[in-house]
Amino acid sequence: MNALELLRQSAWVNTNPQWQAEIHSKLEQAVYWARERNRLDQHQDVVQSVRFSPDGQILASASYDNTVKLWRLDGSLITTLTGHTQPVMSISFSPDGQTIASGSQDGTVRFWTRNGKPLQVIKAHNSFVLSVCFSPDGRTIATSSKDKTAKLWQLSNRQLLATLRGHTGWVYQVRFSPDGNRIVTISNDKTVKLWTREGKPLNALAQPTGASGKQREKPSNTLAQPTGASRTQRGKPSNTLAQHSSDVMSVDFSPDGQIFATASLDQTVKLWNREGQLVNILPHSEQVRSVSFSRDGQTIASGSSNGVVRLWTRNGRLLDTWPGHEGQINSVDFSPHGEILATASNDKVTKLWQVNRSWLSVLVGHQDVVNSVKFSPDGKLVASAGSDQTVKFWNLKGNLLSDLKGGQGKIFGVSFSPDGRTIASTGANNTVKLWSIDRQALRTLQGHQDNVNIANFSPDGQIIASASDDKTAKLWSLDGRELKTLRGHNGIVSNVNFSPDGKTIATSSEDQTVKLWSRDGTELRTLRGHAGPVWSVNFSPDGKTLVTANENGTSKLWSLDGNLIKTLDGHTAAVFDASFSPDGKTIATASSDRTVKLWRRNGTLITTLIGHKSKVNSVSFSPNGKWLASASSDKVVLLWNVSDLSLKGLRVQGCSQIRDYLKTHPNVSPHLCYH
């Protein structure tokens, strides 16, 4: 924000378009990718545990300063709970959110009302209490300790119900499954143990060899270590999961109870099914000390010894990495609505992170290169086509809605009909497939002799044009009849598009040319002047200009009579796609240099969007021009909010991001957001 203020006031920057675009891009990158929204820094020592209340209105943090602090979501302090005489290691809310339990190295569990009034104290262990947890029905509380045990207590009278023995080291955490029928304990003896709700050992099922998830033919009740060694004799029942090779520090269940995750100093998070079978491993490059599921169960957060937070999909795909803490992360917890992640660290700070950005959505789900992306005509859906042989459909929040698997091999292109009721996909099996919007297969267009790269509908929706590696483009009727083959290119036809009035067709080719055709298939004109293959061609909304994307790292603007208007030169590698915004004022280009660039129609660079980790293959504006989708070989689609890329717009978004921080830290540049 300080940089934005300086830029706003800087006359020399504002008179230098190149500098302005470069600095603008850096500021924009910070706003797009910023995650941290607030930091709570009033503890005087290590913050060991953090938990949201069930209603998401209160955040509790436990610290080595012997206190628990209760915070509002805006970061303002409600109250400090004092009474423990040693570091507080764990904090838990009752299911109804009305009672708080805290466990301490002083061996006690203290109970508090929601507003911080002290209730009762249990002398739970003769050594450190490392973890405390309410059962889902709120009737039982579980504790774990340095004394190598976990204990179950009846909440109504605080009487001891059972002692869970078997670990040979500190029991770092204890957790109930969401249905309350199972209990998991973890220890620095490198094991995970399963128990019944009564505290009896619960025998695990057979563990596959390695981490592939394939079951052994003969059941075993102990999970094999990575080397194949078992901690118990094969054939003897055991409630012990011994796959970790170092201290197990944290455990959490998915909300549906079907999976639980364990985090270890062996630099992994391991995912297990409820029977105790290992189903996946999330590798890290450093020790992992905390793990948590989002409330919808689709995202996993892990906190590491180097102060880095990682987000993962439930199937083990890394989503994002957030550096920020200056010490190890001891605890992570999602808010009930899933929009905020809280982290607690040795740096004495609790941080609040925005899980979903308002200016950027990351669409993760493809298992291979994403080749094409398009918005539906009503702007409510995004369709992406991938080399994983699927077309996926997303909403603007980045949620995966459904996918198509059409047996086309790698899918290179996807498009919507003008009324949004039909979808065309093109693939490596030389076909175009038509689908209804409810994902029902309609028909297959066969006739090309090689890969089909893209198929687009005419503005009236009556004709489909397809471009192929067989050096032709074809025109088809909606009922699947081949109407015309456009021959003339001497190389792969990479793209084909109709003019807004539907009277002209443009094709681009590896032969370094663009050709214009009439709707009846007559060749009208050839545009020459590219210094390499032309990968994309698109019309401006007014139909008067063409934009092309070139292997030599440039895009070019052409008049329809074939005259070169402007060359957009700024990428450092091949440009694979170029597209106009709906109002025709902005051009987006996608490049192998991993960036998307936005240009004014006069050729001035506006900004560079940085975020993809591999080449960008496709770009598409939403119908209202507020969003830009980019598809990449990094298997990800990014949705960028481009509704206001002015310095004022960046300022508004940046101030919104740090509003709570400025409120709770009034001495930090208070002038920034009040002009």
N, C-alpha and C positions, 0 to 999 in steps of 0.2 A: 504494500500500500504506500509506503514511503517512496518507492520507485515510481509508482503511478503519479504521485503528487509532483515529484521532480520532473517527470516527463511532461506533465500537463503545463508546467510553468516554463519549460525550456524552449526558448525561441529557436535556438540553433538546431535542435532536433526536429522541431515542427517544420522547418524549412528544408530539411533533407529527407526526401522520401525513402531512400535506401536505409538510412539509420532508423527512421521512424518504423519501417516495416520490421527491421531486425529486432529492435527493442520491444516493439509491440508483440512480436512472436514470443519472446522470452516471458513477458508479463502474462500473456495469454496462456502459455504453458503452465505457469504457476497457478493461475486461477482454475484452469481446467482440471489439473491433477491434484490440487490441494485436498487433503483429507482431514487434517487436524482442525477441529472447530473450537476447542477450549482445552485449557490445562488447569488442573486443580492442584495448587502448590502450597497448601498451608500445613501439611504434615512436616514434622521436624526430623523424620527419619524414613527409612525404607517403607514403601507402601507394599504390603504383602498380599492383600486380597481386595477385590472389588466386586460388588454385586448390585444389580438393579432390583428394586421392589417389583412384585408381580404386575402392578399397574403401570410400571415404568415412570412413576413420578418422583421417586427418590433413588439416589445412588448412595450406597454405603461403602466406605473404604476403611480398611484395617491396617494399622501401621506398627512398626517397631518403636514408635514413640509412645506406646502403651495405650493409644486411643483408637476409637472408632469415630469417624466423621460422617455425618449425613448431609447430603447436598441436593439442591434442586437441579433440574436438568440444565438450567442456564448457568450452572457453576457456582451459584451463590450458596454459602454455607448456612445450613439450618441449625445445626448444633454439634457439639463435640461430646462423645460419651466417654466418661472417665470412670475408673474403678479398677481396671486391670493394673497389676503391679509389674508385669513383664510384657514384652512385645505381643501384639495381637496378630495371630496367624491366619484367622479365618473368620468369615462373616456369612450369615445366611438369613434370609427372610422366610417366615412361615408362608405356606401356600396362600393364606388369605391376606398376607402382607401386613398384618397387625402386630406381629412379634418379630423381634430381631434376636438372633443368638450370635455370640462372639466367643471364639476359643482362643486361649492365650498360652504362652509359655509358662504362665504361673500355675498351670494345671487345672484352671477353672473354665467353665462355660457360664457366661453371664447372659441373662435375658433382659430385654428392654422393650418398651412399647415403641410403636412406630414414631412417636414424637420424642423419643429419647429418655423416657422415664425408666429408671432401673426397676426390675422386677425381682427375679430370684437368681441365686448363684448355685451351681453344682460344682463340687470338687470332683471332677470327672476322672482325672488320671493323676498318678504320682510323678508324672513327667510332663513335658510340653504337650499341650493340645495343639495338633497341627491342622485339624480339619473339623468342621461341624456342619451338619446337614439335616434339614427337616425331611421327613417322609412325605410323599405326595398327599396323603390324607391328613397330615398335620398332627398325627397322634404320637409319632415317634421321632426322636432325634438321635442321630448317629454321630459319634466322635471318633477320632483316630489320634494316635499319639506316638511320641518317640519311644514309648515303652513297648513297642512292637505289637500292640493290640488295637482293635477298634471295639467300640461299645455301643449298645443300643439302650436307649432310655425311654421310659414312658413319660410323655410330656405332661400329662395331667398331674402326676404326683412326683415327677422327677426320679422315679425308681429305676434301678438298673434291671434291664430285661435279659441281656446276654452279653458275653464277652467273646469276641471273635479272635481266636488265636491261630497262629500258623505261620505268620511272617517271621523272618529272622532279622529284620531290620526295622527302621522307623516306618510307620504307616503314614504316608504323606497325606493321603486323601481317602475319603469314603463317600460313595454316592449311591443313592437309590435309583432304580430304573423308573421311568415315568409312571408305570402301573404299580410301582411299589413292591413288586413280587421278587425282585432281585436286588442284591447289593454287590457293589464292586469296591474292592480296596486295592491300593497300589502302594509300593514300598521301595526303599532304596536297596532291598534285597534283589532288585531287578525283576520282580514278578508282579503279576496281576492275579487277584483271587476273586472268585465268584461265590456268593452266599445266598441262601434263601432269606426271605424277609424275617425269619425267626433267628437268623444268624448261624444256620447250619451250612457246612460246605456243600456247594452245588457243583456236581461233576460237569466238567466241560466236555463237549463232543470232540470227535476226531479232528485233528489239525492236518491240513494238507502239507505236503512237502514243499518247502519254500513258501512263497507268498502268492501263488497263482490262484488259490481258492479251490483247487480240485481235491476232492476228498480221497483219503486213503481207502483201500479196499477193506482193511481191518481197522475198526475204531480204536482210538487211543484217547485218553482223557487229559493228556498233557500236550501243550503246543511245543513243537520242536524248535530248538534254537536255530539260528541261521546256519550253523555248521552241521546241523542234523542231530546234535546231541540233545538228549531229553533230561529234564531235571528230576523226573521220577521214572521209576522202572516201567517200561512199556507194558500195558495190560492192566496196571493197577489204577483204579479210579483216582482222580485228583481234581481239585477245584482250582488248580494253579495254571496260569498261562505264562509260560516262561520264554517268550520269544524275544523280549528286550534283552540287550546286552549291557545295559547300565541302569542307573537309578530311574524309576518311573515316577514322574513328578506331578502329573495332572491327569484327570479323567473326566469325561463328560458323555452323557447319553444324548442321542438324537431325540427330538421330541416324540417321535413315533415309537421309540424304544427298540427299534430294530437294529441299531448300530450303536456301539460306544467307541470313543476315541481315547487313546492313551498317549501322553507326551513323555518323552524320555531324554535323558542326557546322552543317549546313544545317537542323537541327531535325527530322530524319526518321530513322526506321529503314526501310530498304527490304528487301523480301523478293524473292529471285530463285530461279528454278528452276535445276537443275544445268546447263542449257544456257546460262544467262545471260540469260534473259528476265525482265523485271520483272513480278512477279505481285501485289504489294501494297505500300502505303506506310502506315507507322504515324506519324501526325503528332504532333509535340511542340510545346510552346510555348517550348522552350529548346534549346540545343545538346545533342546526345546523344554521349556519349563511350564507352559500353560496351554490349554486347548479348550475351545468352546464351540458348540453348535449354535447357529442362528435359530430363532424360534420357528421358522418354517422348515428347518432341517436341511436346507439346501446348501448352506455355506458353513465352512469350518474356519475358525480363526485360530492361529497358533502364535505364541509369543516366545521369543528366543533369548538366549543369553547375551546376544549382541545388541539388544534393544530394538529388534526388527519384528514387525507384525506381518504375517502372511495370511492371505485369504485363499481358500481352496473350495472347489466344488465338492459335493458329496462323493463323486466318483474319483476324486483325487487329482483333479486338474488345478494347477496353480493359477489363481485369478489376478492377484496383485501383491505387491510388496510395499510395506510402509516403514521406512526408517523414521526415527524421531526421538526415541528414548536414549538417554545417555548411560543407561544401566540395564541390567537384565530385566526382562518382563516376567513378573511373578504370577500375574493373573490377567485373564481376558474374559469379558462378559458382554454379550449382545443385549441391547434393550429389548423388551417384549415385542415392540413393533418392528424391530430389526433395522432401524435406520441409524442407530448409534452403536458404536463399539467402545467400551471402556477398557483401559489398560492400566495396570499398576506396576510400578517399577522401583528398582533400587535407587533411582535418581530422585526419590522422594516425591515424585509427581504422579498424579493420575491424569491420563489424557482421554479426551472424548474425540472420537473420530467419526466423520460422516461416511457411512457405508455407501450410500447411493448419492452420487453427485447430481446436482440439478442441471449442470451444464454439460455433462458427459455421461453416457451410459456405455458400459462394456458388455458386449453380447458374446458370451462364451458358451460353446456347445459343440461346435464343429470339431472333428477329430483330424482334420487335414486342411490344406489350403482352402481359403474362401475366395472364389473366383469372381463372383458377381453379387451385387446388392441392389435392390430396388424398393421404393416405397409404393404402397398401394395408392390408387387414385384419391381415396379419401384421407390419406395420410395417417391412418390408424395402425397400419401393419408395415413391417419391414420383412422382406423376403431375401434370403441369402442362399447362394448355391455354392456347394463345395466339392472338392475332390474326394470327400468321404462318402460320396454317392447320395447325398441328401440335399433337399431344399428345406430350410428351416424358416419358421414364421415367428416373429417377435412383436411385442408391443413396444411403445416408446419408452417404457421404464426399463427395457432390457430383459423382460421375462420371456422365456421360450414358451410359445403356445403350442406348437405342433410341428411335425415335419413330414416330408414326403420321401418315400424311397421307391423310385420308379424303375429300377433295374436298368438304368442308362449308363452304368459305370460312373466315372467321374462326371460331375455336372458342371458345365462351364458357364451357363447363362440362365437367368430367370427374368421374367417380365410379366406384367399384369395387362389385361385388356383394358381399354378406356373406361368401361363400366365397372371394372374391378371384379367381375364375376368369373373370369377365366384366367388361368395361369399357364404360361408356356415355359417349359424347361428344356434345355438342350444338353446333350452329353456326348460321351466318348463312344457310344454305340451307333453313331451316325443318324440319330433320330431327334425329332422335336416331339415332345409329349405335351398334350393339353389336359388340364385338370380344372375341375370346378373349384370354386372358392372354398367349398367344404371338403376339399382334398380328394374328391372322387375322380378316378381316371376317366377321361372322355374319349380320346383317340390318340393314335401315334402317327406322325407324319414321316413317312419313309421315302427316301429318294436320293439323299446325299450319299456319297461314297467314302466319306471320311468324317472325322469329328465335326460336330456342329457347335459353333462358338457362341452364338446368340440368336435369339428370335424375338422380333418386336412386332407389335400390332400397329396397323394403320390407325390414324386418328378416328376414323368412323368404325373401327373394330371389325371390318369386313375381310381384311387381308392380313396375313402373317408373312413377314419377310425373315428369312433365315440366312446366316452366313456360315461358311464351312471351310475346313482345311482342304476340301477338294477343288478349291479355287473358284467356286461358284457361289452365288446367292440365289435363293429360290423364293418364289411367291406362291402362297397357298391360300385356299379358301378355308373358312372355318370348319367346313365339313371334311377337310383333309385332302381335297383335290389339289394336285400340283398344277398351278396356273402358268408359271413361266420360270425359266432358268436364265439367270443373268450371267452371261459368259463374257470374258474380256480381260480379267485379271490374270497375271502370270505367277501368282503366289497365293498363299493362304488368304482367304477373305476373313478378316478379323472382326468386322462389325458391319451392321447395316441398320439404317434408321430412316424413317419417313419424315418429310417436312411437315410443319404444323398444319398445312392445308391438305396434306395427303397426296399431293400431285407429283412430288419429286422424291426419289429414293437416293440415298447416299451410301456408298460402300467404301470401306478402307481395306487396305491389303498390305501384306508383307512385300509386295512388289514396289513399295515406296510411292504408291499413288492413291488418290481418292477418285472415284467415279460417280457421276450423277446420272440417274436414269429416270425416264418417265414411268408412270405407273403401269404402262403397258409393256415395259421391259426394254424400251428403246434407249440405247446409250446416248446421253446428251453431251457429256463433257468429261475430260480427265484433268484433274488438278495435280500438277507436278511441282516438285520443289523440295520435297522432303529428302533428307540425307540418310534414310534408313527406313525400315518397316514402319507402317502406320497402323497403330493398334486400335484406334478409336476415332469415330467421327460422329458429331452431334450437331443438330440445327439449333440456332437461337430461337427463343419463343416467337419472335416476329418473323422468323423464316428467312431473314435476309443475310444471315451470316452462318458460316460453318466453323466449328472448332475441331482441330485434329490433335491427336496425341502421337508422339513420335519416339522411336527407339533412340534417337540421338539426344534425348533429354529436353526437347522443346515441345511446346504446343504452338499451333499456328491458327490464326483467324483468317478466313477467306470470304470474299464475296462470292455469290452464286455464279458470277461470270468467270470465276477462276482466278481473280486477282488476289494476291497476298496482301492482307491488311496489316497484320502485326504478328511478330513472333514473341511468344512468352518464354523468356530464357531465364532460368533460375535453378532448375533442378540439376542435380549432379549425376543422374543416371536416367535410364529409360523412363518415359512417361507412358503409362498403360491406358489411362482413361482421362477424358476431359469433358466437363458438362457445364451447361449454363444453369444459373438459378432461374426460378420461374419468372422473375421480373426482368431477366436478361442483363442485369447490371453486374453480376458477379460470375466468375468462371472458377470452377474447382478442378484441379489437376491431381492425379494420383501417380506416384512414381516408385520405381525400384529403389530410390534412395530412402525409403521408409517414411516419407512425408507426404502430406497433402498441402497444396498451396492454393490460396485464394487470390484472385486477380480482379482488378477492375477491367471493364471492357476496353479501356484505352491501353491496356498492357501493364499498368502499374501494379506491382505486387502489394497486396494488402497485408497478408500475414502467412506464416507457415504453421501448420498444425502438426505437432510432434507428439507421438505416442505409440505408434506401431513399432513392432520389433523386427519386422521383415517387410518385404516389398508390398506396396499398396496396389491392388489390382483393379479396383472399381470404386467409383464415387457416385452418389445420387443425392439430389436435393429432395426434401419433402415438398409436397404441392404448395404449402404456404411459405416455403423458403426459410423456415425457422430452424430446420434441422438438416444436417448433412451426414449421410452414412458413408463410411469407408470400409472396404473389405480387404483383407490382407492375407498374405501367406503365413502370417503368425497364428492363423486359425481363428482370428478374432474379427468381429465387426465393431467399430466404434461409432456411436451416435454423438455428434457434436452439435451443441446449441450455437447456431451462428446468427441468432436473431438480432444481436446487437454487439458488434465487435469494435465499437468505438471505445475510446478511453473512458468515456463516461459509463458505458455499459460494463466494462471490466471493473470499474470502480464500484458500481452498484453491486455486482456479484461478489467482489472481494469483501466489501463491507458486510454483506449478508452472511458470508462465511465466518467472519470473525466477530460478529455482533456481540455474542455472549462473552467472548474473551475480553473485548474492550469494556464491557459492562462490569466485569469482575476484576479488571485490571485498569482502573481509571487513570493511572499515571503513565500508561503506555501510549504515547502519541495520541492523546484524546481528540486532536483536531482533525485526524485523518478522514473520518466519515461524517463530518458535520459541516461541510461547505455547501 
